Amino acid sequence: MKKLLAIVVLGLFLTSKALACGGDFYTGLFDFSKEHKICGKYARSLDGDSFQKNDAYCDCRERLDNKKKYGIEKIFDD
């Protein structure tokens, strides 16, 4: 019974949205950064379904990461 419960709990963690935007398991679960708060608030304020909000969150995080790394907010699309 304990093994079954452990498998179910592990499965819930692996299928959650914690892995969004290319983050790893620990980054997604324990992200208390200023960028996470800003982009989360922005994405929740938009109209649309969960996929559109997730895309907006990922775009926001990518912009802020690029601004921090390179000094510009450009999203590098191919």
N, CA, C, O and CB atoms as a CASP TS submission, in Angstrom:
PFRMAT TS
TARGET T0000
AUTHOR 0000-0000-0000
METHOD Language model
MODEL 1
PARENT N/A
ATOM      1  N   MET     1       0.822  -1.200   0.000  1.00  0.00           N
ATOM      2  CA  MET     1       0.000   0.000   0.000  1.00  0.00           C
ATOM      3  C   MET     1       0.863   1.261   0.000  1.00  0.00           C
ATOM      4  O   MET     1       0.544   2.244  -0.669  1.00  0.00           O
ATOM      5  CB  MET     1      -0.933   0.000   1.207  1.00  0.00           C
ATOM      6  N   LYS     2       1.961   1.219   0.760  1.00  0.00           N
ATOM      7  CA  LYS     2       2.844   2.380   0.809  1.00  0.00           C
ATOM      8  C   LYS     2       3.514   2.619  -0.541  1.00  0.00           C
ATOM      9  O   LYS     2       3.717   3.763  -0.948  1.00  0.00           O
ATOM     10  CB  LYS     2       3.903   2.196   1.896  1.00  0.00           C
ATOM     11  N   LYS     3       3.854   1.535  -1.229  1.00  0.00           N
ATOM     12  CA  LYS     3       4.484   1.678  -2.543  1.00  0.00           C
ATOM     13  C   LYS     3       3.509   2.302  -3.537  1.00  0.00           C
ATOM     14  O   LYS     3       3.895   3.156  -4.337  1.00  0.00           O
ATOM     15  CB  LYS     3       4.973   0.311  -3.062  1.00  0.00           C
ATOM     16  N   LEU     4       2.265   1.883  -3.489  1.00  0.00           N
ATOM     17  CA  LEU     4       1.256   2.429  -4.390  1.00  0.00           C
ATOM     18  C   LEU     4       1.060   3.923  -4.132  1.00  0.00           C
ATOM     19  O   LEU     4       0.978   4.717  -5.069  1.00  0.00           O
ATOM     20  CB  LEU     4      -0.078   1.677  -4.226  1.00  0.00           C
ATOM     21  N   LEU     5       0.986   4.292  -2.873  1.00  0.00           N
ATOM     22  CA  LEU     5       0.824   5.699  -2.513  1.00  0.00           C
ATOM     23  C   LEU     5       2.035   6.518  -2.975  1.00  0.00           C
ATOM     24  O   LEU     5       1.879   7.631  -3.479  1.00  0.00           O
ATOM     25  CB  LEU     5       0.628   5.844  -0.990  1.00  0.00           C
ATOM     26  N   ALA     6       3.228   5.969  -2.802  1.00  0.00           N
ATOM     27  CA  ALA     6       4.437   6.664  -3.237  1.00  0.00           C
ATOM     28  C   ALA     6       4.442   6.848  -4.751  1.00  0.00           C
ATOM     29  O   ALA     6       4.841   7.906  -5.237  1.00  0.00           O
ATOM     30  CB  ALA     6       5.689   5.894  -2.793  1.00  0.00           C
ATOM     31  N   ILE     7       4.011   5.847  -5.500  1.00  0.00           N
ATOM     32  CA  ILE     7       3.964   5.954  -6.960  1.00  0.00           C
ATOM     33  C   ILE     7       2.955   7.011  -7.386  1.00  0.00           C
ATOM     34  O   ILE     7       3.229   7.782  -8.306  1.00  0.00           O
ATOM     35  CB  ILE     7       3.611   4.596  -7.592  1.00  0.00           C
ATOM     36  N   VAL     8       1.804   7.064  -6.744  1.00  0.00           N
ATOM     37  CA  VAL     8       0.782   8.054  -7.080  1.00  0.00           C
ATOM     38  C   VAL     8       1.279   9.466  -6.782  1.00  0.00           C
ATOM     39  O   VAL     8       1.104  10.368  -7.601  1.00  0.00           O
ATOM     40  CB  VAL     8      -0.516   7.773  -6.305  1.00  0.00           C
ATOM     41  N   VAL     9       1.890   9.661  -5.633  1.00  0.00           N
ATOM     42  CA  VAL     9       2.393  10.990  -5.267  1.00  0.00           C
ATOM     43  C   VAL     9       3.506  11.413  -6.210  1.00  0.00           C
ATOM     44  O   VAL     9       3.531  12.558  -6.659  1.00  0.00           O
ATOM     45  CB  VAL     9       2.896  11.003  -3.810  1.00  0.00           C
ATOM     46  N   LEU    10       4.419  10.518  -6.515  1.00  0.00           N
ATOM     47  CA  LEU    10       5.498  10.832  -7.445  1.00  0.00           C
ATOM     48  C   LEU    10       4.940  11.161  -8.827  1.00  0.00           C
ATOM     49  O   LEU    10       5.421  12.079  -9.491  1.00  0.00           O
ATOM     50  CB  LEU    10       6.489   9.661  -7.536  1.00  0.00           C
ATOM     51  N   GLY    11       3.942  10.425  -9.253  1.00  0.00           N
ATOM     52  CA  GLY    11       3.306  10.697 -10.538  1.00  0.00           C
ATOM     53  C   GLY    11       2.657  12.069 -10.589  1.00  0.00           C
ATOM     54  O   GLY    11       2.702  12.739 -11.620  1.00  0.00           O
ATOM     55  N   LEU    12       2.056  12.489  -9.492  1.00  0.00           N
ATOM     56  CA  LEU    12       1.449  13.819  -9.444  1.00  0.00           C
ATOM     57  C   LEU    12       2.506  14.912  -9.539  1.00  0.00           C
ATOM     58  O   LEU    12       2.294  15.927 -10.201  1.00  0.00           O
ATOM     59  CB  LEU    12       0.638  13.986  -8.159  1.00  0.00           C
ATOM     60  N   PHE    13       3.635  14.708  -8.883  1.00  0.00           N
ATOM     61  CA  PHE    13       4.706  15.698  -8.971  1.00  0.00           C
ATOM     62  C   PHE    13       5.266  15.790 -10.384  1.00  0.00           C
ATOM     63  O   PHE    13       5.570  16.883 -10.861  1.00  0.00           O
ATOM     64  CB  PHE    13       5.821  15.357  -7.992  1.00  0.00           C
ATOM     65  N   LEU    14       5.401  14.676 -11.040  1.00  0.00           N
ATOM     66  CA  LEU    14       5.999  14.680 -12.371  1.00  0.00           C
ATOM     67  C   LEU    14       5.061  15.190 -13.447  1.00  0.00           C
ATOM     68  O   LEU    14       5.523  15.641 -14.495  1.00  0.00           O
ATOM     69  CB  LEU    14       6.452  13.303 -12.725  1.00  0.00           C
ATOM     70  N   THR    15       3.762  15.132 -13.220  1.00  0.00           N
ATOM     71  CA  THR    15       2.809  15.609 -14.222  1.00  0.00           C
ATOM     72  C   THR    15       2.301  17.006 -13.918  1.00  0.00           C
ATOM     73  O   THR    15       1.440  17.511 -14.638  1.00  0.00           O
ATOM     74  CB  THR    15       1.643  14.659 -14.321  1.00  0.00           C
ATOM     75  N   SER    16       2.804  17.639 -12.883  1.00  0.00           N
ATOM     76  CA  SER    16       2.347  18.986 -12.547  1.00  0.00           C
ATOM     77  C   SER    16       3.000  20.004 -13.462  1.00  0.00           C
ATOM     78  O   SER    16       3.842  19.645 -14.286  1.00  0.00           O
ATOM     79  CB  SER    16       2.652  19.318 -11.077  1.00  0.00           C
ATOM     80  N   LYS    17       2.629  21.255 -13.332  1.00  0.00           N
ATOM     81  CA  LYS    17       3.176  22.318 -14.164  1.00  0.00           C
ATOM     82  C   LYS    17       4.501  22.832 -13.616  1.00  0.00           C
ATOM     83  O   LYS    17       4.984  23.873 -14.062  1.00  0.00           O
ATOM     84  CB  LYS    17       2.182  23.461 -14.276  1.00  0.00           C
ATOM     85  N   ALA    18       5.087  22.138 -12.676  1.00  0.00           N
ATOM     86  CA  ALA    18       6.354  22.582 -12.098  1.00  0.00           C
ATOM     87  C   ALA    18       7.485  22.531 -13.107  1.00  0.00           C
ATOM     88  O   ALA    18       8.504  23.194 -12.916  1.00  0.00           O
ATOM     89  CB  ALA    18       6.705  21.736 -10.894  1.00  0.00           C
ATOM     90  N   LEU    19       7.336  21.768 -14.165  1.00  0.00           N
ATOM     91  CA  LEU    19       8.397  21.624 -15.152  1.00  0.00           C
ATOM     92  C   LEU    19       8.224  22.575 -16.336  1.00  0.00           C
ATOM     93  O   LEU    19       8.885  22.411 -17.362  1.00  0.00           O
ATOM     94  CB  LEU    19       8.447  20.195 -15.645  1.00  0.00           C
ATOM     95  N   ALA    20       7.352  23.554 -16.203  1.00  0.00           N
ATOM     96  CA  ALA    20       7.075  24.476 -17.298  1.00  0.00           C
ATOM     97  C   ALA    20       8.285  25.346 -17.615  1.00  0.00           C
ATOM     98  O   ALA    20       9.095  25.632 -16.734  1.00  0.00           O
ATOM     99  CB  ALA    20       5.878  25.353 -16.958  1.00  0.00           C
ATOM    100  N   CYS    21       8.404  25.754 -18.837  1.00  0.00           N
ATOM    101  CA  CYS    21       9.405  26.711 -19.312  1.00  0.00           C
ATOM    102  C   CYS    21      10.830  26.195 -19.223  1.00  0.00           C
ATOM    103  O   CYS    21      11.754  26.987 -19.043  1.00  0.00           O
ATOM    104  CB  CYS    21       9.298  27.979 -18.535  1.00  0.00           C
ATOM    105  N   GLY    22      11.028  24.917 -19.343  1.00  0.00           N
ATOM    106  CA  GLY    22      12.383  24.393 -19.378  1.00  0.00           C
ATOM    107  C   GLY    22      13.064  24.285 -18.035  1.00  0.00           C
ATOM    108  O   GLY    22      14.255  23.975 -17.981  1.00  0.00           O
ATOM    109  N   GLY    23      12.362  24.525 -16.960  1.00  0.00           N
ATOM    110  CA  GLY    23      12.965  24.390 -15.643  1.00  0.00           C
ATOM    111  C   GLY    23      13.056  22.929 -15.239  1.00  0.00           C
ATOM    112  O   GLY    23      12.353  22.081 -15.788  1.00  0.00           O
ATOM    113  N   ASP    24      13.911  22.642 -14.292  1.00  0.00           N
ATOM    114  CA  ASP    24      13.991  21.272 -13.807  1.00  0.00           C
ATOM    115  C   ASP    24      13.027  21.087 -12.638  1.00  0.00           C
ATOM    116  O   ASP    24      12.296  22.009 -12.277  1.00  0.00           O
ATOM    117  CB  ASP    24      15.438  20.922 -13.386  1.00  0.00           C
ATOM    118  N   PHE    25      13.029  19.905 -12.056  1.00  0.00           N
ATOM    119  CA  PHE    25      12.071  19.557 -11.005  1.00  0.00           C
ATOM    120  C   PHE    25      12.190  20.499  -9.806  1.00  0.00           C
ATOM    121  O   PHE    25      11.178  21.011  -9.325  1.00  0.00           O
ATOM    122  CB  PHE    25      12.284  18.108 -10.555  1.00  0.00           C
ATOM    123  N   TYR    26      13.395  20.733  -9.324  1.00  0.00           N
ATOM    124  CA  TYR    26      13.575  21.555  -8.123  1.00  0.00           C
ATOM    125  C   TYR    26      13.371  23.026  -8.397  1.00  0.00           C
ATOM    126  O   TYR    26      12.843  23.742  -7.546  1.00  0.00           O
ATOM    127  CB  TYR    26      14.948  21.341  -7.545  1.00  0.00           C
ATOM    128  N   THR    27      13.778  23.500  -9.570  1.00  0.00           N
ATOM    129  CA  THR    27      13.578  24.903  -9.913  1.00  0.00           C
ATOM    130  C   THR    27      12.092  25.225  -9.991  1.00  0.00           C
ATOM    131  O   THR    27      11.660  26.277  -9.520  1.00  0.00           O
ATOM    132  CB  THR    27      14.266  25.238 -11.242  1.00  0.00           C
ATOM    133  N   GLY    28      11.318  24.337 -10.575  1.00  0.00           N
ATOM    134  CA  GLY    28       9.888  24.580 -10.705  1.00  0.00           C
ATOM    135  C   GLY    28       9.150  24.540  -9.387  1.00  0.00           C
ATOM    136  O   GLY    28       8.223  25.321  -9.171  1.00  0.00           O
ATOM    137  N   LEU    29       9.544  23.647  -8.505  1.00  0.00           N
ATOM    138  CA  LEU    29       8.854  23.531  -7.220  1.00  0.00           C
ATOM    139  C   LEU    29       9.240  24.618  -6.231  1.00  0.00           C
ATOM    140  O   LEU    29       8.399  25.094  -5.468  1.00  0.00           O
ATOM    141  CB  LEU    29       9.135  22.192  -6.614  1.00  0.00           C
ATOM    142  N   PHE    30      10.494  25.010  -6.239  1.00  0.00           N
ATOM    143  CA  PHE    30      10.990  25.927  -5.218  1.00  0.00           C
ATOM    144  C   PHE    30      11.444  27.245  -5.817  1.00  0.00           C
ATOM    145  O   PHE    30      12.517  27.747  -5.480  1.00  0.00           O
ATOM    146  CB  PHE    30      12.131  25.292  -4.451  1.00  0.00           C
ATOM    147  N   ASP    31      10.643  27.803  -6.694  1.00  0.00           N
ATOM    148  CA  ASP    31      10.975  29.074  -7.324  1.00  0.00           C
ATOM    149  C   ASP    31      10.253  30.190  -6.584  1.00  0.00           C
ATOM    150  O   ASP    31       9.061  30.415  -6.794  1.00  0.00           O
ATOM    151  CB  ASP    31      10.596  29.070  -8.833  1.00  0.00           C
ATOM    152  N   PHE    32      10.979  30.883  -5.720  1.00  0.00           N
ATOM    153  CA  PHE    32      10.412  31.996  -4.960  1.00  0.00           C
ATOM    154  C   PHE    32      11.015  33.317  -5.413  1.00  0.00           C
ATOM    155  O   PHE    32      11.068  34.278  -4.645  1.00  0.00           O
ATOM    156  CB  PHE    32      10.644  31.797  -3.456  1.00  0.00           C
ATOM    157  N   SER    33      11.470  33.363  -6.664  1.00  0.00           N
ATOM    158  CA  SER    33      12.161  34.547  -7.164  1.00  0.00           C
ATOM    159  C   SER    33      11.184  35.681  -7.459  1.00  0.00           C
ATOM    160  O   SER    33       9.972  35.491  -7.564  1.00  0.00           O
ATOM    161  CB  SER    33      12.954  34.203  -8.420  1.00  0.00           C
ATOM    162  N   LYS    34      11.769  36.860  -7.585  1.00  0.00           N
ATOM    163  CA  LYS    34      10.999  38.051  -7.932  1.00  0.00           C
ATOM    164  C   LYS    34      10.402  37.901  -9.333  1.00  0.00           C
ATOM    165  O   LYS    34       9.278  38.335  -9.586  1.00  0.00           O
ATOM    166  CB  LYS    34      11.887  39.318  -7.853  1.00  0.00           C
ATOM    167  N   GLU    35      11.166  37.279 -10.243  1.00  0.00           N
ATOM    168  CA  GLU    35      10.684  37.088 -11.607  1.00  0.00           C
ATOM    169  C   GLU    35       9.459  36.179 -11.650  1.00  0.00           C
ATOM    170  O   GLU    35       8.525  36.417 -12.416  1.00  0.00           O
ATOM    171  CB  GLU    35      11.790  36.509 -12.477  1.00  0.00           C
ATOM    172  N   HIS    36       9.472  35.134 -10.821  1.00  0.00           N
ATOM    173  CA  HIS    36       8.335  34.213 -10.765  1.00  0.00           C
ATOM    174  C   HIS    36       7.069  34.945 -10.306  1.00  0.00           C
ATOM    175  O   HIS    36       5.990  34.738 -10.860  1.00  0.00           O
ATOM    176  CB  HIS    36       8.644  33.032  -9.818  1.00  0.00           C
ATOM    177  N   LYS    37       7.210  35.783  -9.310  1.00  0.00           N
ATOM    178  CA  LYS    37       6.050  36.525  -8.799  1.00  0.00           C
ATOM    179  C   LYS    37       5.518  37.503  -9.834  1.00  0.00           C
ATOM    180  O   LYS    37       4.308  37.610 -10.033  1.00  0.00           O
ATOM    181  CB  LYS    37       6.418  37.277  -7.517  1.00  0.00           C
ATOM    182  N   ILE    38       6.428  38.217 -10.494  1.00  0.00           N
ATOM    183  CA  ILE    38       6.013  39.206 -11.494  1.00  0.00           C
ATOM    184  C   ILE    38       5.308  38.530 -12.667  1.00  0.00           C
ATOM    185  O   ILE    38       4.225  38.951 -13.074  1.00  0.00           O
ATOM    186  CB  ILE    38       7.229  40.005 -11.997  1.00  0.00           C
ATOM    187  N   CYS    39       5.927  37.483 -13.206  1.00  0.00           N
ATOM    188  CA  CYS    39       5.359  36.815 -14.384  1.00  0.00           C
ATOM    189  C   CYS    39       4.098  36.031 -14.040  1.00  0.00           C
ATOM    190  O   CYS    39       3.180  35.947 -14.856  1.00  0.00           O
ATOM    191  CB  CYS    39       6.390  35.881 -15.007  1.00  0.00           C
ATOM    192  N   GLY    40       4.045  35.460 -12.845  1.00  0.00           N
ATOM    193  CA  GLY    40       2.836  34.758 -12.419  1.00  0.00           C
ATOM    194  C   GLY    40       1.656  35.701 -12.297  1.00  0.00           C
ATOM    195  O   GLY    40       0.546  35.385 -12.726  1.00  0.00           O
ATOM    196  N   LYS    41       1.903  36.860 -11.712  1.00  0.00           N
ATOM    197  CA  LYS    41       0.834  37.858 -11.568  1.00  0.00           C
ATOM    198  C   LYS    41       0.374  38.347 -12.945  1.00  0.00           C
ATOM    199  O   LYS    41      -0.821  38.514 -13.187  1.00  0.00           O
ATOM    200  CB  LYS    41       1.317  39.056 -10.705  1.00  0.00           C
ATOM    201  N   TYR    42       1.339  38.573 -13.842  1.00  0.00           N
ATOM    202  CA  TYR    42       1.002  39.001 -15.201  1.00  0.00           C
ATOM    203  C   TYR    42       0.166  37.948 -15.925  1.00  0.00           C
ATOM    204  O   TYR    42      -0.846  38.278 -16.542  1.00  0.00           O
ATOM    205  CB  TYR    42       2.278  39.294 -15.996  1.00  0.00           C
ATOM    206  N   ALA    43       0.580  36.694 -15.854  1.00  0.00           N
ATOM    207  CA  ALA    43      -0.123  35.629 -16.572  1.00  0.00           C
ATOM    208  C   ALA    43      -1.526  35.412 -16.013  1.00  0.00           C
ATOM    209  O   ALA    43      -2.466  35.176 -16.772  1.00  0.00           O
ATOM    210  CB  ALA    43       0.674  34.325 -16.500  1.00  0.00           C
ATOM    211  N   ARG    44      -1.671  35.488 -14.709  1.00  0.00           N
ATOM    212  CA  ARG    44      -3.009  35.304 -14.112  1.00  0.00           C
ATOM    213  C   ARG    44      -3.957  36.435 -14.472  1.00  0.00           C
ATOM    214  O   ARG    44      -5.172  36.240 -14.482  1.00  0.00           O
ATOM    215  CB  ARG    44      -2.902  35.198 -12.595  1.00  0.00           C
ATOM    216  N   SER    45      -3.417  37.627 -14.772  1.00  0.00           N
ATOM    217  CA  SER    45      -4.280  38.766 -15.083  1.00  0.00           C
ATOM    218  C   SER    45      -4.840  38.713 -16.507  1.00  0.00           C
ATOM    219  O   SER    45      -5.770  39.451 -16.832  1.00  0.00           O
ATOM    220  CB  SER    45      -3.514  40.056 -14.889  1.00  0.00           C
ATOM    221  N   LEU    46      -4.286  37.852 -17.350  1.00  0.00           N
ATOM    222  CA  LEU    46      -4.732  37.778 -18.744  1.00  0.00           C
ATOM    223  C   LEU    46      -5.984  36.929 -18.888  1.00  0.00           C
ATOM    224  O   LEU    46      -6.241  36.029 -18.088  1.00  0.00           O
ATOM    225  CB  LEU    46      -3.624  37.215 -19.625  1.00  0.00           C
ATOM    226  N   ASP    47      -6.761  37.234 -19.927  1.00  0.00           N
ATOM    227  CA  ASP    47      -7.893  36.388 -20.276  1.00  0.00           C
ATOM    228  C   ASP    47      -7.382  35.252 -21.147  1.00  0.00           C
ATOM    229  O   ASP    47      -6.425  35.423 -21.902  1.00  0.00           O
ATOM    230  CB  ASP    47      -9.011  37.201 -21.006  1.00  0.00           C
ATOM    231  N   GLY    48      -8.008  34.110 -21.044  1.00  0.00           N
ATOM    232  CA  GLY    48      -7.617  32.984 -21.879  1.00  0.00           C
ATOM    233  C   GLY    48      -7.569  31.706 -21.064  1.00  0.00           C
ATOM    234  O   GLY    48      -7.777  31.704 -19.850  1.00  0.00           O
ATOM    235  N   ASP    49      -7.287  30.617 -21.770  1.00  0.00           N
ATOM    236  CA  ASP    49      -7.237  29.327 -21.085  1.00  0.00           C
ATOM    237  C   ASP    49      -5.856  29.117 -20.446  1.00  0.00           C
ATOM    238  O   ASP    49      -4.976  29.973 -20.542  1.00  0.00           O
ATOM    239  CB  ASP    49      -7.558  28.174 -22.073  1.00  0.00           C
ATOM    240  N   SER    50      -5.690  27.980 -19.804  1.00  0.00           N
ATOM    241  CA  SER    50      -4.455  27.722 -19.059  1.00  0.00           C
ATOM    242  C   SER    50      -3.239  27.624 -19.989  1.00  0.00           C
ATOM    243  O   SER    50      -2.128  27.961 -19.581  1.00  0.00           O
ATOM    244  CB  SER    50      -4.592  26.431 -18.247  1.00  0.00           C
ATOM    245  N   PHE    51      -3.435  27.172 -21.223  1.00  0.00           N
ATOM    246  CA  PHE    51      -2.319  27.076 -22.159  1.00  0.00           C
ATOM    247  C   PHE    51      -1.817  28.468 -22.554  1.00  0.00           C
ATOM    248  O   PHE    51      -0.609  28.695 -22.630  1.00  0.00           O
ATOM    249  CB  PHE    51      -2.738  26.285 -23.411  1.00  0.00           C
ATOM    250  N   GLN    52      -2.734  29.388 -22.804  1.00  0.00           N
ATOM    251  CA  GLN    52      -2.347  30.751 -23.156  1.00  0.00           C
ATOM    252  C   GLN    52      -1.662  31.444 -21.986  1.00  0.00           C
ATOM    253  O   GLN    52      -0.699  32.187 -22.175  1.00  0.00           O
ATOM    254  CB  GLN    52      -3.570  31.555 -23.601  1.00  0.00           C
ATOM    255  N   LYS    53      -2.155  31.201 -20.787  1.00  0.00           N
ATOM    256  CA  LYS    53      -1.530  31.801 -19.603  1.00  0.00           C
ATOM    257  C   LYS    53      -0.145  31.212 -19.364  1.00  0.00           C
ATOM    258  O   LYS    53       0.776  31.932 -18.978  1.00  0.00           O
ATOM    259  CB  LYS    53      -2.414  31.590 -18.361  1.00  0.00           C
ATOM    260  N   ASN    54       0.007  29.923 -19.589  1.00  0.00           N
ATOM    261  CA  ASN    54       1.316  29.294 -19.433  1.00  0.00           C
ATOM    262  C   ASN    54       2.304  29.845 -20.470  1.00  0.00           C
ATOM    263  O   ASN    54       3.464  30.094 -20.142  1.00  0.00           O
ATOM    264  CB  ASN    54       1.196  27.760 -19.566  1.00  0.00           C
ATOM    265  N   ASP    55       1.860  30.033 -21.700  1.00  0.00           N
ATOM    266  CA  ASP    55       2.718  30.620 -22.734  1.00  0.00           C
ATOM    267  C   ASP    55       3.126  32.042 -22.364  1.00  0.00           C
ATOM    268  O   ASP    55       4.282  32.428 -22.538  1.00  0.00           O
ATOM    269  CB  ASP    55       1.999  30.616 -24.093  1.00  0.00           C
ATOM    270  N   ALA    56       2.169  32.822 -21.850  1.00  0.00           N
ATOM    271  CA  ALA    56       2.485  34.195 -21.446  1.00  0.00           C
ATOM    272  C   ALA    56       3.495  34.207 -20.300  1.00  0.00           C
ATOM    273  O   ALA    56       4.400  35.041 -20.275  1.00  0.00           O
ATOM    274  CB  ALA    56       1.204  34.942 -21.029  1.00  0.00           C
ATOM    275  N   TYR    57       3.341  33.286 -19.356  1.00  0.00           N
ATOM    276  CA  TYR    57       4.284  33.181 -18.247  1.00  0.00           C
ATOM    277  C   TYR    57       5.679  32.832 -18.764  1.00  0.00           C
ATOM    278  O   TYR    57       6.663  33.443 -18.346  1.00  0.00           O
ATOM    279  CB  TYR    57       3.808  32.123 -17.230  1.00  0.00           C
ATOM    280  N   CYS    58       5.771  31.866 -19.660  1.00  0.00           N
ATOM    281  CA  CYS    58       7.073  31.451 -20.195  1.00  0.00           C
ATOM    282  C   CYS    58       7.724  32.571 -20.997  1.00  0.00           C
ATOM    283  O   CYS    58       8.932  32.783 -20.891  1.00  0.00           O
ATOM    284  CB  CYS    58       6.918  30.205 -21.073  1.00  0.00           C
ATOM    285  N   ASP    59       6.938  33.293 -21.800  1.00  0.00           N
ATOM    286  CA  ASP    59       7.480  34.419 -22.552  1.00  0.00           C
ATOM    287  C   ASP    59       7.999  35.509 -21.620  1.00  0.00           C
ATOM    288  O   ASP    59       9.054  36.095 -21.862  1.00  0.00           O
ATOM    289  CB  ASP    59       6.419  34.990 -23.487  1.00  0.00           C
ATOM    290  N   CYS    60       7.260  35.768 -20.573  1.00  0.00           N
ATOM    291  CA  CYS    60       7.675  36.772 -19.593  1.00  0.00           C
ATOM    292  C   CYS    60       8.979  36.362 -18.925  1.00  0.00           C
ATOM    293  O   CYS    60       9.888  37.181 -18.789  1.00  0.00           O
ATOM    294  CB  CYS    60       6.580  36.979 -18.535  1.00  0.00           C
ATOM    295  N   ARG    61       9.081  35.109 -18.508  1.00  0.00           N
ATOM    296  CA  ARG    61      10.312  34.631 -17.870  1.00  0.00           C
ATOM    297  C   ARG    61      11.486  34.698 -18.827  1.00  0.00           C
ATOM    298  O   ARG    61      12.598  35.044 -18.426  1.00  0.00           O
ATOM    299  CB  ARG    61      10.135  33.201 -17.367  1.00  0.00           C
ATOM    300  N   GLU    62      11.248  34.366 -20.099  1.00  0.00           N
ATOM    301  CA  GLU    62      12.321  34.416 -21.085  1.00  0.00           C
ATOM    302  C   GLU    62      12.797  35.849 -21.297  1.00  0.00           C
ATOM    303  O   GLU    62      13.999  36.099 -21.397  1.00  0.00           O
ATOM    304  CB  GLU    62      11.857  33.810 -22.413  1.00  0.00           C
ATOM    305  N   ARG    63      11.853  36.792 -21.366  1.00  0.00           N
ATOM    306  CA  ARG    63      12.228  38.201 -21.513  1.00  0.00           C
ATOM    307  C   ARG    63      13.067  38.682 -20.341  1.00  0.00           C
ATOM    308  O   ARG    63      14.101  39.323 -20.531  1.00  0.00           O
ATOM    309  CB  ARG    63      10.983  39.069 -21.645  1.00  0.00           C
ATOM    310  N   LEU    64      12.618  38.369 -19.121  1.00  0.00           N
ATOM    311  CA  LEU    64      13.351  38.818 -17.938  1.00  0.00           C
ATOM    312  C   LEU    64      14.718  38.153 -17.828  1.00  0.00           C
ATOM    313  O   LEU    64      15.687  38.792 -17.417  1.00  0.00           O
ATOM    314  CB  LEU    64      12.542  38.539 -16.684  1.00  0.00           C
ATOM    315  N   ASP    65      14.802  36.879 -18.191  1.00  0.00           N
ATOM    316  CA  ASP    65      16.095  36.195 -18.169  1.00  0.00           C
ATOM    317  C   ASP    65      17.050  36.797 -19.196  1.00  0.00           C
ATOM    318  O   ASP    65      18.232  36.986 -18.908  1.00  0.00           O
ATOM    319  CB  ASP    65      15.912  34.696 -18.436  1.00  0.00           C
ATOM    320  N   ASN    66      16.539  37.104 -20.405  1.00  0.00           N
ATOM    321  CA  ASN    66      17.378  37.729 -21.430  1.00  0.00           C
ATOM    322  C   ASN    66      17.825  39.122 -21.001  1.00  0.00           C
ATOM    323  O   ASN    66      18.957  39.528 -21.262  1.00  0.00           O
ATOM    324  CB  ASN    66      16.625  37.808 -22.763  1.00  0.00           C
ATOM    325  N   LYS    67      16.933  39.846 -20.344  1.00  0.00           N
ATOM    326  CA  LYS    67      17.293  41.183 -19.875  1.00  0.00           C
ATOM    327  C   LYS    67      18.399  41.092 -18.821  1.00  0.00           C
ATOM    328  O   LYS    67      19.322  41.906 -18.807  1.00  0.00           O
ATOM    329  CB  LYS    67      16.055  41.911 -19.297  1.00  0.00           C
ATOM    330  N   LYS    68      18.295  40.100 -17.947  1.00  0.00           N
ATOM    331  CA  LYS    68      19.305  39.933 -16.909  1.00  0.00           C
ATOM    332  C   LYS    68      20.648  39.490 -17.513  1.00  0.00           C
ATOM    333  O   LYS    68      21.699  39.988 -17.111  1.00  0.00           O
ATOM    334  CB  LYS    68      18.826  38.910 -15.863  1.00  0.00           C
ATOM    335  N   LYS    69      20.616  38.560 -18.473  1.00  0.00           N
ATOM    336  CA  LYS    69      21.848  38.011 -19.052  1.00  0.00           C
ATOM    337  C   LYS    69      22.485  38.937 -20.073  1.00  0.00           C
ATOM    338  O   LYS    69      23.698  39.143 -20.053  1.00  0.00           O
ATOM    339  CB  LYS    69      21.564  36.680 -19.698  1.00  0.00           C
ATOM    340  N   TYR    70      21.664  39.507 -20.979  1.00  0.00           N
ATOM    341  CA  TYR    70      22.191  40.229 -22.131  1.00  0.00           C
ATOM    342  C   TYR    70      21.876  41.720 -22.130  1.00  0.00           C
ATOM    343  O   TYR    70      22.409  42.465 -22.953  1.00  0.00           O
ATOM    344  CB  TYR    70      21.658  39.622 -23.376  1.00  0.00           C
ATOM    345  N   GLY    71      21.031  42.155 -21.229  1.00  0.00           N
ATOM    346  CA  GLY    71      20.682  43.576 -21.183  1.00  0.00           C
ATOM    347  C   GLY    71      19.564  43.972 -22.127  1.00  0.00           C
ATOM    348  O   GLY    71      19.250  45.156 -22.242  1.00  0.00           O
ATOM    349  N   ILE    72      18.950  43.000 -22.812  1.00  0.00           N
ATOM    350  CA  ILE    72      17.836  43.283 -23.721  1.00  0.00           C
ATOM    351  C   ILE    72      16.708  42.310 -23.426  1.00  0.00           C
ATOM    352  O   ILE    72      16.935  41.238 -22.863  1.00  0.00           O
ATOM    353  CB  ILE    72      18.280  43.183 -25.214  1.00  0.00           C
ATOM    354  N   GLU    73      15.488  42.684 -23.808  1.00  0.00           N
ATOM    355  CA  GLU    73      14.318  41.844 -23.553  1.00  0.00           C
ATOM    356  C   GLU    73      13.912  41.019 -24.758  1.00  0.00           C
ATOM    357  O   GLU    73      12.817  40.458 -24.770  1.00  0.00           O
ATOM    358  CB  GLU    73      13.159  42.694 -23.120  1.00  0.00           C
ATOM    359  N   LYS    74      14.751  40.928 -25.760  1.00  0.00           N
ATOM    360  CA  LYS    74      14.397  40.253 -26.999  1.00  0.00           C
ATOM    361  C   LYS    74      14.151  38.762 -26.758  1.00  0.00           C
ATOM    362  O   LYS    74      14.860  38.114 -25.988  1.00  0.00           O
ATOM    363  CB  LYS    74      15.499  40.448 -28.043  1.00  0.00           C
ATOM    364  N   ILE    75      13.130  38.239 -27.437  1.00  0.00           N
ATOM    365  CA  ILE    75      12.887  36.794 -27.461  1.00  0.00           C
ATOM    366  C   ILE    75      13.476  36.277 -28.763  1.00  0.00           C
ATOM    367  O   ILE    75      13.102  36.731 -29.844  1.00  0.00           O
ATOM    368  CB  ILE    75      11.341  36.445 -27.340  1.00  0.00           C
ATOM    369  N   PHE    76      14.389  35.334 -28.661  1.00  0.00           N
ATOM    370  CA  PHE    76      15.090  34.824 -29.825  1.00  0.00           C
ATOM    371  C   PHE    76      14.277  33.725 -30.492  1.00  0.00           C
ATOM    372  O   PHE    76      14.340  32.568 -30.078  1.00  0.00           O
ATOM    373  CB  PHE    76      16.475  34.303 -29.436  1.00  0.00           C
ATOM    374  N   ASP    77      13.511  34.080 -31.524  1.00  0.00           N
ATOM    375  CA  ASP    77      12.725  33.119 -32.288  1.00  0.00           C
ATOM    376  C   ASP    77      13.463  32.783 -33.573  1.00  0.00           C
ATOM    377  O   ASP    77      14.179  33.612 -34.134  1.00  0.00           O
ATOM    378  CB  ASP    77      11.309  33.671 -32.594  1.00  0.00           C
ATOM    379  N   ASP    78      13.272  31.546 -34.029  1.00  0.00           N
ATOM    380  CA  ASP    78      13.896  31.134 -35.293  1.00  0.00           C
ATOM    381  C   ASP    78      12.979  31.412 -36.449  1.00  0.00           C
ATOM    382  O   ASP    78      13.329  31.133 -37.596  1.00  0.00           O
ATOM    383  CB  ASP    78      14.265  29.654 -35.267  1.00  0.00           C
TER
END
